[in-house]
């Protein structure tokens, strides 16, 4: 399974990503909401872990946009 992690804080991203990888998940990270949207539209992920307060696009509007597009 591949998980999209959208998190701008490097320390938090490393912690979450490390835990997911230890649980045998592949993780791809985006550092802001726009990058997260671009990645989510380019390929299929099994799940996404999205921070709410992100630069360039907040996490809630990112999830709303993905749902609007049927992702």
C-alpha positions in Angstrom: 0.0 0.0 0.0 1.2 3.5 -0.8 0.2 6.5 1.4 0.4 10.1 0.5 1.7 12.2 3.4 1.1 15.9 3.1 3.0 17.7 5.8 5.2 20.8 5.9 7.0 20.2 9.2 10.1 18.1 8.6 10.2 16.6 12.1 6.5 15.5 12.1 6.9 14.2 8.5 9.9 12.1 9.5 8.1 10.7 12.6 4.9 9.8 10.7 6.7 8.5 7.6 9.0 6.4 9.7 6.1 4.8 11.6 4.3 4.1 8.4 7.3 2.6 6.8 8.0 0.4 9.8 4.4 -0.9 9.3 5.4 -1.8 5.7 3.7 1.1 3.9 5.3 3.0 1.1 5.1 6.7 1.7 5.3 9.6 -0.7 5.5 13.1 0.8 4.3 16.5 -0.3 5.4 19.6 1.5 2.4 21.8 0.8 -1.2 21.6 -0.3 -0.6 22.4 -4.0 2.1 19.7 -4.3 -0.2 17.3 -2.5 -3.0 18.0 -4.9 -0.7 17.5 -7.9 0.6 14.2 -6.6 -2.8 12.9 -5.7 -4.1 13.7 -9.2 -1.1 12.2 -10.9 -1.3 8.7 -9.3 -3.4 6.5 -7.2 -2.7 6.3 -3.4 -4.4 3.9 -1.1 -4.7 6.5 1.6 -3.6 10.1 2.5 -2.5 11.6 5.8 -3.0 15.4 5.4 -2.1 18.2 7.8 -4.8 20.8 8.1 -2.5 23.9 8.3 -0.4 23.8 5.1 1.2 26.4 3.0 -0.3 27.3 -0.5 -3.5 25.3 0.1 -4.9 24.1 3.5 -5.5 20.5 4.1 -9.3 20.8 4.2 -9.6 22.4 0.8 -7.2 19.8 -0.5 -9.4 17.0 0.6 -12.5 18.8 -0.6 -10.9 19.2 -4.1 -9.9 15.6 -4.3 -13.5 14.5 -3.3 -15.0 16.9 -5.8 -12.8 15.3 -8.5 -13.8 11.8 -7.4 -10.4 10.9 -6.0 
